[in-house]
Amino acid sequence: MEQERKFNSIGEAYETGYADGARDSAKWIPCSERMPDDMRKPYDVTIKSIWFGEMVIGTEVCTYREDGMWDDMEGVTIDGDDHRVVAWKERPEPWEENK
């Protein structure tokens, strides 16, 4: 059960809630749970790979295809016998310089 939090002001409660929401929106989603709906945009993905007999876990930017496969940013399919996407998440907004 989540512990109740007490705040000193509405502003403090707002800032805390905003930070919690931003953190939660960036959580990894296991592929076993669900896959992305939007196939036009890139996602951060966690990939389990076998390299020279060893398990390697890494991250990459990929797009999800209608056939259930993932492509890296060069259009190379990630899923296969030795490489498997196991989780994904939305990409954060890019930094923009203040003008």
C-alpha positions as CSV (number, residue, x, y, z in Angstrom):
1,M,0.0,0.0,0.0
2,E,1.3,3.4,-1.0
3,Q,2.1,5.7,1.9
4,E,0.1,9.0,2.1
5,R,2.3,12.1,1.4
6,K,1.8,15.4,3.0
7,F,2.8,18.7,1.3
8,N,3.4,22.2,2.6
9,S,1.7,23.9,-0.4
10,I,-0.3,23.3,-3.5
11,G,2.8,24.2,-5.5
12,E,4.8,21.6,-3.8
13,A,2.1,19.0,-4.4
14,Y,1.9,20.0,-8.1
15,E,5.6,19.8,-8.6
16,T,5.9,16.4,-6.9
17,G,3.0,15.1,-9.0
18,Y,4.4,16.4,-12.2
19,A,7.8,14.8,-11.4
20,D,6.1,11.5,-10.5
21,G,4.2,11.5,-13.8
22,A,7.2,12.3,-15.9
23,R,9.2,9.5,-14.2
24,D,6.3,7.0,-14.7
25,S,5.9,7.9,-18.3
26,A,9.5,7.0,-19.0
27,K,9.2,3.4,-17.6
28,W,10.2,0.4,-19.7
29,I,7.3,-1.7,-21.0
30,P,8.0,-5.4,-21.5
31,C,7.2,-6.7,-25.0
32,S,5.5,-9.6,-23.3
33,E,3.0,-7.0,-21.8
34,R,2.2,-5.0,-24.9
35,M,3.7,-3.5,-28.1
36,P,3.6,0.1,-29.3
37,D,0.5,1.3,-31.3
38,D,2.3,4.0,-33.3
39,M,4.6,2.6,-36.0
40,R,5.7,6.0,-37.4
41,K,7.9,7.0,-34.5
42,P,11.1,5.6,-32.9
43,Y,11.3,4.1,-29.5
44,D,14.1,3.3,-27.0
45,V,14.4,-0.5,-26.8
46,T,16.3,-3.0,-24.6
47,I,17.8,-5.7,-26.7
48,K,19.2,-9.1,-25.4
49,S,21.9,-10.4,-27.8
50,I,24.2,-13.3,-27.9
51,W,27.7,-12.3,-28.8
52,F,30.4,-15.0,-29.0
53,G,28.3,-17.2,-26.7
54,E,27.7,-14.5,-24.0
55,M,24.4,-12.7,-23.2
56,V,24.7,-9.0,-23.8
57,I,22.0,-6.5,-22.8
58,G,21.9,-3.1,-24.5
59,T,19.7,-0.2,-25.6
60,E,19.1,1.2,-29.1
61,V,16.6,3.4,-30.9
62,C,14.3,1.3,-33.2
63,T,10.9,1.5,-35.0
64,Y,8.2,-1.2,-34.6
65,R,6.8,-2.7,-37.7
66,E,3.3,-4.0,-38.5
67,D,4.6,-7.6,-38.8
68,G,5.8,-7.5,-35.1
69,M,9.5,-7.0,-35.9
70,W,11.8,-4.1,-34.9
71,D,14.2,-2.2,-37.2
72,D,17.2,-0.1,-36.1
73,M,17.6,3.4,-37.4
74,E,19.5,2.0,-40.4
75,G,16.6,-0.2,-41.3
76,V,18.2,-3.5,-40.2
77,T,15.8,-5.9,-38.5
78,I,16.8,-6.5,-34.8
79,D,14.7,-9.5,-33.9
80,G,16.2,-12.9,-34.8
81,D,17.8,-15.9,-33.2
82,D,20.7,-13.9,-31.7
83,H,19.0,-10.5,-31.0
84,R,15.7,-10.0,-29.3
85,V,13.9,-6.8,-28.2
86,V,12.6,-7.4,-24.7
87,A,11.3,-4.0,-23.7
88,W,10.5,-0.5,-25.1
89,K,9.6,3.0,-24.0
90,E,8.7,6.3,-25.4
91,R,11.6,8.6,-26.3
92,P,12.0,11.8,-24.4
93,E,11.4,15.2,-26.1
94,P,14.7,16.5,-27.5
95,W,16.4,19.5,-26.0
96,E,15.7,22.8,-27.6
97,E,17.8,25.9,-27.2
98,N,15.9,28.9,-25.8
99,K,15.6,31.7,-28.3
